[in-house]
Amino acid sequence: MRPTDPHERPEPTALDRREFLRLGGTLAAASALATTGCQPPQEATIPFHDMPESLADGLGRARFYRTVLAGSPVQVTTREGRPILVAPPPDDRSGRGVALRHQAAIMDLYDPDRARHPLAVRRGQGAPVPASWAAIETEAIDRLRRAGSRAVLLTGPLASPGLAAAIAALGERTGLRHVAWSPLASDAAARAWERAFGEPRPARPRLDRAAVILGLGAEFLDRPEEGFEPEFAARRVPDAEAGMSRFIQLEGRLTLTGASADERLRVRDSELAAVAAGLAHELVVGRGLGPLAGDPEVAAALAPFPLATVAERAGLDAARLGAIADELQAGAGRALVVAGGSASSTAQGPALELAALLLNETLGAFAAGLFESAAAPATGTAGALAALAAELRDGKVEALFIAGANPVYDAPAALDFATALEAVPFVLSLADRLDETSRYADYLAPASHPFECWGDAALPRGLFAVQQPVVQPLHDTRGLLDLLVGWGAALGDPAASAAVAAAAAALATPPEPAAAMPAPSPSPAYHYLRAEWAARLALDPASPAFRTAWEETLREGAWQGPAPAPLPGTFAPGAAALLAGLPPPATGLELQLYPHLALGDGRSANNGWLQEFPDPITRISWGGALSLAPRRFDEMGLANGDLLLVDAGHAQVVAPAYRHAGMHYDQVALPLGLGRTACGVIGNGTGPDAWPLRQLAGDQIVAAGLPVTIRRAGGHEALAFAQGSDVIDRDRRPIVPFTTRSAWESDPRAGTEQQEGGPSAWPAHDYPAERWAMAIDLSRCNGCGKCVLGCQAENNVPVVGRLGIIEGREMSWMRIDRYYDAPRRDGRWGAEVWDGPLAVVEEPQTLFEPMLCQHCANAPCETVCPFIATTHSADGLNQQIYNRCVGTRYCANNCPFKVRRFNFWEYSTARESALFRWLEPRLSRHADLNARAPMQMKNNPEVTVRSRGVMEKCSFCIQRIMAARAAATRAGRSGQRLPDGAVVPACLEACPTGAIVFGDLNDPGSAVARLAAQPRAMRLLAAIGVEPSISYLTKVRNDKA
């Protein structure tokens, strides 16, 4: 069968003659198999260096497209017309970032559980049956005409001006109303800005301009799409040109952001607003700092919050809060206060955001340029959805169109959206699959993936980008803009009619194979966008000037529009009255619900890459757990995975327990985005569904600071912990270079101390040309894990599933080790340190260390392989030769870094034998995760797909090294040294902070050679003399106030 064939092979129902003979042959050969190593299948192999003539036009070479995905610019690599890799675009200036969900969008595109064609769902009355686009569109247009203003389009948050224009045009023609819904959107910041400055338009903090940063539950590293990672990392190295910044974080749950803090205080979410008000009281009222000092309204609002009172209320040391106030005052004009994150979803969220604004006004952050204008805030808060649900129940909506939203799954439980849908005469779902909400629809009109259709996006800093398709639709689907433009044309919208006419003309034009210009697109959205952009650029769409500008925008990925509106004006003192309404301190236990770092709101829950990605802090994959403070966890006598019942009064959820270091004693936390029931075979039933625990308070969703009780539910669920989640005693195991800024200033080599080894018994290798090496700056690394996912996509690393992770058989070539550093103490630590004593994990020092094959000069794996399957190359690479490997695993046993992976199973091929699938059910699961069509289309053709019984590991992206050499040869530079930066491994390409540098160690002018020569550089395990090719630069914490 072809990989793209949508028709599945029929399942055998009995043991037929072929199965009988296969079983007999297996039994007869058992003794031979017992004495023979695992062998790869016999195949005729043809190297791809010399491409076939059919690919000589460049189709077989990598092509790169700039596009936009969920509001973030990305660069998509395609091979043979197939998208295979998503990475951040080089030199992006949009202020947006690439999240794990963007990187893994390839797996969403090739998801076998996407709808292949339109369906008549019939509200779940019987199995869905195929339907036609013509029938669905005819009925949709008729419903729009008849329903008028009683028709509603429910979407996710919109960042597309073109889509907004098409929706507005439909509204003008028919009265269609638009409602946006985003389950993770919070309007707390917008409310605070409106009260303080009169405009609900929050500005964007510039972390790269601040010398002191105070986080009030901030999660700017936990939400990478917001683009703060490179700016934060710019001043996190001790020798930063502008000086090393200092970051202090107040939070109740140890987050990825808090793990990067120089100092961290545990404050539960419900108390953060009061603590912020206490700091404001100290600075404004107590010390008379800033333009609001002496204002009676501000003084009255802050009167209930003297610092000593707030410290006692929050269980903090008043002297420590006073020291933070000292630092803020000393850094006035260079200090920045950042709130947000899950803490802003408490009932006190607007007050927390307002207190942060008041502190920034006091410190002169606005006047000093530490904020910049941002794009309009995302729409989609709870108030509009609640009003819509009420209209649905009251029969005021005759037609509902749902696109990019799944309210049955993620809307507040109080809305009972499923029941509300039953009162609507006509529901059309425009989802990409039959999800939880689509089951209640009359029809499913499947939406195309963003990589298959046209669109656009408004970005921060006044930029606009075009979402261009990088592949033809894999199935019979339509882009949302294509649909709306078609409906608009049928209803008489002139702009839509012109676009549809142009698309029809393009479709009727036969292609010219030798044409210099590409054929016109048959997509109505394409022509609609060109008209919109022609108006934006003030150019005639038929002119050569517009064509040049359009193509340049597609090439560059963005166009610079007018400068954003200036920041709002003066802080209104009366806004501070919001603080006076803060409730008294809460008692008992409270719950924080936070977005899963990889899955977000859960829309990509059927993505194996994201499900298997371990949380950087908990190291849990394939699910989630209820995080408890270590002391409470120990008092309850729990073990990781024991089931607990979380009771919020209005809803209950059962979840496994997890001993979460750095957690506030009176706070527990649970991730959102799990527990899907209708996303597909990969994600269904994975993890607890925490959405019902949220509360709807008026038009605000409360997802943190929720009062809850917990008790044992009975039972146990094994948690899938990934490798690299340990406590480390660096006195005994100095494998992570770490120090403080004070120590580094005294001794630039501080933190790199380790035991030295003796001379090697092996002769030194000779590197006549390049010697490839890597340097990783741990001060820049924030543990986000994007390098891990970039490596997985580039190198065809399979997904092993939950059971594989539990058994310790993960296949990722790269991992991010998370360590809790045991503090130094007299008498040193004993073996008890590995169990995470409270002295270590209540106030943890968190360290991240990317770990991959070190490509050692004296590699222990090379000397033990009896078949010479792992060798050392002339340019310093530790090579794995797959067709020599017989799976002895001696190399893995001898690797001190434990970075080699063994294929215990045939992950890339679906077993055809029903008997073997019955004997070992995980074979079917492996096929579900890796081998269902069209999943194979994701594979990089430059990298071998490994078979069962073979060892594999990081190759330093040898395929990219060879491609760079081939390019040099074609350019007439054969035999010359490759220029620095010519080879970019996938992990480096994906890193948002510049923590990874790769190059030729033999070139003294290369960046990697300069970093490897720095005093902060440390090569691991010097005592055993393996001489790695990777240098780790010391993690430095700024302890200088």
PyMOL commands that set and color helices and strands:
alter all, ss='L'
color gray80, all
select helices_A, chain A and resi 17-28+30-34+53-55+100-103+105-109+122-124+133-150+161-174+188-197+207-209+224-226+229-233+256-259+269-286+296-302+307-314+318-330+341-345+349-363+382-393+407-410+413-415+417-421+438-440+450-452+460-462+480-490+494-508+524-537+544-556+573-580+608-612+630-635+691-693+741-746+786-794+801-806+831-835+838-841+860-864+882-884+890-894+914-919+922-930+935-938+958-970+986-990+1007-1012+1022-1024
alter helices_A, ss='H'
color red, helices_A
select strands_A, chain A and resi 63-69+72-79+82-87+119-120+129-130+151-155+177-180+204-205+212-216+246-251+263-266+335-338+371-372+399-403+426-429+443-444+455-458+463-467+559-560+589-595+620-621+626-628+642-647+652-659+667-672+695-697+700-702+704-716+720-721+725-728+738-740+772-777+815-821+845-851+870-872+878-880+901-902+951-952+996-1000+1017-1018+1030-1033+1035-1037
alter strands_A, ss='S'
color yellow, strands_A
deselect
rebuild
show_as cartoon
